[in-house]
Amino acid sequence: MYARDNTKLVVDWERLPPAEQVDAATEAFRMLGDATRLRLLWLLCGGEYDVTTLADQLGAPRPAVSQHLAKLRLAGLVSQRRDGRRAVYAARGGHVRRLLAEALGAAAHHVKGLPDHD
């Protein structure tokens, strides 16, 4: 849990967000609809990794991992920086980490039959 996670999120549920914001969120959720990308993002929430390390962790081919990372970058969920000749990837900030934690937390409640909480 992050220190800022204890603050209450203030949302005006009666006012629709702007269309471009909804479009960006829809694209982010679409990217998370793939199990490999969800696992990649989970790993990237914990630190920075290069493609080879991620491919080894997932047991997936490097080209496939590279393609998934490119899609996650385009959706704004992952950042990339150069470390010499290597490209290093990470989740793009606290919003992404909290989104993923909440999504998987909700899934755990569903799978285990646990009651929802606020």
C-alpha positions as CSV (number, residue, x, y, z in Angstrom):
1,M,0.0,0.0,0.0
2,Y,1.2,3.5,-0.8
3,A,1.1,6.4,1.7
4,R,-1.3,8.3,-0.6
5,D,-3.6,5.4,-0.9
6,N,-5.2,6.3,2.4
7,T,-6.6,9.6,1.1
8,K,-10.3,9.6,0.0
9,L,-10.8,9.9,-3.8
10,V,-13.3,12.7,-4.4
11,V,-15.4,11.9,-7.5
12,D,-18.5,13.7,-8.9
13,W,-20.4,10.6,-10.0
14,E,-23.3,12.8,-11.3
15,R,-21.1,14.4,-14.0
16,L,-19.8,12.5,-16.9
17,P,-16.1,12.8,-17.6
18,P,-14.9,14.3,-20.9
19,A,-15.0,12.1,-23.9
20,E,-11.3,12.0,-24.4
21,Q,-10.8,10.9,-20.8
22,V,-13.4,8.1,-21.3
23,D,-11.7,7.0,-24.5
24,A,-8.3,6.8,-22.8
25,A,-9.7,4.8,-20.0
26,T,-11.5,2.5,-22.4
27,E,-8.2,1.8,-24.2
28,A,-6.4,1.2,-21.0
29,F,-9.1,-1.4,-19.9
30,R,-8.9,-3.0,-23.3
31,M,-5.2,-3.5,-23.0
32,L,-5.7,-5.1,-19.6
33,G,-8.1,-7.6,-21.2
34,D,-5.2,-9.8,-22.2
35,A,-3.7,-12.1,-19.5
36,T,-0.1,-11.7,-20.7
37,R,-0.4,-7.9,-20.6
38,L,-2.0,-8.0,-17.2
39,R,0.9,-10.2,-15.9
40,L,3.5,-7.9,-17.5
41,L,2.0,-4.9,-15.9
42,W,1.9,-6.6,-12.6
43,L,5.6,-7.3,-12.8
44,L,6.3,-3.7,-13.9
45,C,4.4,-2.4,-10.9
46,G,7.1,-3.9,-8.8
47,G,10.1,-2.4,-10.6
48,E,11.9,-1.8,-13.9
49,Y,12.7,-4.7,-16.3
50,D,14.1,-5.2,-19.7
51,V,12.3,-7.4,-22.4
52,T,14.6,-10.4,-21.8
53,T,13.9,-10.5,-18.1
54,L,10.2,-10.1,-18.6
55,A,10.1,-12.8,-21.2
56,D,12.0,-15.1,-18.9
57,Q,9.6,-14.3,-16.0
58,L,6.6,-15.0,-18.1
59,G,8.0,-17.9,-20.1
60,A,7.0,-16.1,-23.3
61,P,8.9,-15.3,-26.5
62,R,10.8,-12.0,-26.5
63,P,9.0,-10.7,-29.7
64,A,5.6,-11.3,-28.2
65,V,6.6,-9.5,-25.0
66,S,7.9,-6.6,-27.0
67,Q,4.6,-6.3,-28.9
68,H,2.7,-6.4,-25.6
69,L,4.9,-3.7,-24.1
70,A,4.4,-1.5,-27.2
71,K,0.7,-1.7,-26.8
72,L,0.9,-0.9,-23.1
73,R,3.1,2.1,-23.9
74,L,0.6,3.4,-26.4
75,A,-2.2,3.1,-23.9
76,G,-0.1,5.1,-21.4
77,L,0.2,2.3,-18.9
78,V,4.0,1.7,-19.2
79,S,7.0,4.0,-19.6
80,Q,10.3,3.2,-21.2
81,R,13.8,4.6,-20.7
82,R,17.1,3.7,-22.2
83,D,19.8,2.2,-20.0
84,G,22.8,2.0,-22.4
85,R,21.7,-0.2,-25.2
86,R,18.8,-1.8,-23.3
87,A,15.2,-0.5,-23.1
88,V,13.9,-0.7,-19.5
89,Y,10.2,-0.6,-18.8
90,A,8.1,0.3,-15.7
91,A,4.5,0.9,-14.8
92,R,3.5,4.5,-15.3
93,G,2.9,5.8,-11.7
94,G,0.6,5.3,-8.8
95,H,-2.6,5.5,-10.7
96,V,-1.6,2.4,-12.8
97,R,-0.4,0.5,-9.7
98,R,-3.6,1.3,-7.8
99,L,-5.8,0.4,-10.8
100,L,-4.1,-3.0,-11.2
101,A,-4.2,-3.7,-7.4
102,E,-7.9,-2.8,-7.3
103,A,-8.8,-4.9,-10.4
104,L,-7.0,-8.0,-9.0
105,G,-8.3,-7.4,-5.5
106,A,-11.9,-7.3,-6.9
107,A,-11.1,-10.5,-8.9
108,A,-9.8,-12.2,-5.7
109,H,-13.0,-11.3,-3.9
110,H,-15.0,-12.8,-6.8
111,V,-13.0,-16.0,-7.1
112,K,-12.9,-16.6,-3.3
113,G,-16.6,-15.6,-2.8
114,L,-15.6,-12.9,-0.4
115,P,-18.0,-10.0,0.2
116,D,-17.4,-6.6,-1.4
117,H,-16.2,-3.7,0.7
118,D,-16.1,0.1,0.3
